[in-house]
Structures are given as C-alpha cells and as structure tokens.
C-alpha cells in the first residue's frame, strides 16, 4: 500500500506544480513514531523558494483531506532536496552543470570535480589534481552504471 500511496501523492503533487520549470524529485513517506510524515522534494530549473514549497504543501494537503487519502494523522513537508540528497534526475544534473560535485563510485572511490557534461550514459567532470605549479586539470568521463551517488558540493569561498 505504501507505493500506491506514494504514487497517488506524486500524481496529486504533479497536478499542482506552479509551472513547467518546477519538478518533483521524490515523495518519501515515513511512519516511525506517531503521525505519518509525507516529505515531497521539489526542485526547479531556477531553484525553488519558500513560497513555491508552501503553495504546493497547501494544495496537496487540501486534496489529501478532500479525498480522505490518509485517514490517520500525518504531517506534510515540502522542501527542496538539501545538500545531503544525491542528484537523481536528468534535470537535476543539467541544472548543476558548472557546479562542483562529489561522485561516489561502486568501487568505493570518490571523484570530486566540476560537472561539465551529462547524458543518459555518463557524466563528465573537470578534475583538478595537485596545487600551484604542479596543478593539472583533466576531464574524466564516468559511466552512470558505475556511479552510486552524486552530491553537489557547497562552496563557502
């Protein structure tokens, strides 16, 4: 029943997206202690703001209430995927070209670099090795099949 509920909430949320530049990343339903929590991860080609999240939260909550989709008490939360959520959709990869990412590979190694290109088979990073005069920049292409997760790195420079 969980996946069925997840699919229904995804469908409801997709109907209420404010415009074409916004897209859903995931719906996570949890019910560890107390009320169920419905977390809707919303992203946008130009990012999302608090109003986008609040509007979607209200619209989805109203429809869940009207259709009595969840009978128990629940909490709904709409947010953009934070820095700890890996990139999972084509649009997220496209949107983050030019940013620094950390790619975790199946073999346990991590590769950090600027995301230069992405397609349905691989992603290309510009990786800087060494410092000063020994600094080397190389392009590395990684097959998507070998990638466990890709996380955008926040720069505090």
C-alpha positions in Angstrom: 0.0 0.0 0.0 2.9 2.4 0.6 3.9 2.5 -3.0 0.3 3.0 -4.0 0.0 6.0 -1.6 3.3 7.3 -2.9 2.2 7.1 -6.5 -1.1 8.9 -5.6 0.7 11.7 -3.8 3.2 12.1 -6.7 0.2 12.4 -9.1 -1.5 14.9 -6.9 1.6 17.0 -6.4 2.4 16.9 -10.2 -1.1 18.3 -10.9 -0.4 21.3 -8.6 3.1 22.3 -9.8 3.1 26.0 -10.4 4.9 26.0 -13.7 7.0 23.9 -16.1 10.3 25.0 -14.5 9.4 23.1 -11.3 9.6 19.3 -11.0 9.2 16.6 -8.3 12.3 14.7 -7.2 10.7 12.3 -4.8 8.0 11.6 -2.3 9.1 9.9 0.9 6.5 8.5 3.3 7.6 7.5 6.8 5.7 6.4 9.8 8.2 5.6 12.5 6.7 7.1 15.6 3.4 9.0 15.8 1.9 10.6 12.7 2.9 9.7 9.2 5.3 12.1 7.6 4.9 12.9 3.9 8.0 14.6 2.5 7.7 16.0 -1.0 11.0 17.0 -2.6 10.5 19.8 -5.1 13.2 21.3 -7.4 13.2 23.8 -10.2 15.4 24.7 -13.2 16.0 28.0 -11.4 15.6 26.6 -7.9 12.6 26.9 -5.6 11.7 29.3 -2.9 9.7 29.1 0.3 6.5 30.3 -1.4 6.8 27.5 -4.0 7.0 24.9 -1.2 4.2 26.5 0.8 1.8 26.7 -2.2 2.4 23.1 -3.1 2.1 22.0 0.5 -1.3 23.7 0.8 -2.6 22.4 -2.5 -1.5 18.8 -1.8 -2.8 18.9 1.8 -6.2 20.1 0.7 -6.5 17.4 -1.9 -5.4 14.7 0.5 -8.0 15.9 3.0 -10.8 16.2 0.4 -10.2 12.7 -0.9 -9.5 11.2 2.6 -6.4 9.6 1.2 -4.7 9.4 4.6 -7.0 8.6 7.4 -4.5 8.7 10.2 -2.8 11.9 11.5 0.0 13.0 9.2 2.5 15.8 8.7 3.3 17.1 5.2 6.6 18.8 4.4 7.6 20.2 1.0 11.2 21.2 0.6 13.9 21.4 -2.0 16.4 18.5 -1.9 19.1 19.6 0.5 22.8 19.1 0.1 22.5 15.6 1.5 20.2 14.4 -1.2 22.0 12.9 -4.2 21.1 14.1 -7.7 18.7 11.6 -9.3 17.1 13.1 -12.3 18.3 14.3 -15.7 17.0 17.8 -15.0 19.0 18.0 -11.7 22.2 17.0 -13.5 21.6 19.5 -16.3 20.8 22.3 -13.8 24.0 21.7 -11.9 26.4 21.7 -14.8 29.2 24.1 -13.8 29.0 23.3 -10.1 31.4 21.1 -8.1 30.1 17.7 -7.4 31.3 14.6 -5.5 30.7 11.4 -7.2 30.8 8.1 -5.2 31.6 5.1 -7.3 30.7 1.5 -6.9 34.3 0.6 -6.1 34.3 2.9 -3.0 36.3 5.7 -4.6 35.1 9.3 -4.7 35.8 11.7 -7.5 35.4 15.5 -7.0 35.2 18.0 -9.8 33.2 20.5 -11.8 30.3 18.9 -13.6 30.9 19.7 -17.3 28.5 17.4 -19.2 25.8 14.9 -18.6 23.9 12.5 -20.8 21.9 9.2 -20.3 25.1 7.1 -20.3 27.8 9.2 -18.5 28.8 12.4 -16.8 32.0 14.4 -17.4 33.9 16.1 -14.6 36.8 18.5 -14.8 39.1 17.3 -12.1 42.0 19.4 -10.6 44.9 17.5 -9.2 47.9 18.9 -7.3 48.5 22.6 -6.4 50.5 25.5 -7.6 52.9 24.8 -10.4 52.0 21.0 -10.2 48.4 21.7 -10.7 46.8 19.6 -13.5 43.3 19.8 -14.8 41.9 16.7 -16.6 38.5 15.7 -17.9 37.1 12.5 -16.5 34.1 10.7 -18.0 32.3 8.4 -15.6 29.7 5.8 -16.8 26.5 6.2 -14.9 26.4 2.4 -14.3 29.5 2.8 -12.0 28.0 5.7 -10.0 26.4 5.1 -6.6 25.6 8.8 -6.0 26.4 12.3 -7.0 26.1 15.1 -4.5 26.6 18.9 -5.2 29.3 20.4 -3.1 28.6 23.7 -1.4 31.4 26.2 -1.7 32.0 28.7 1.1 34.6 30.8 -0.8 
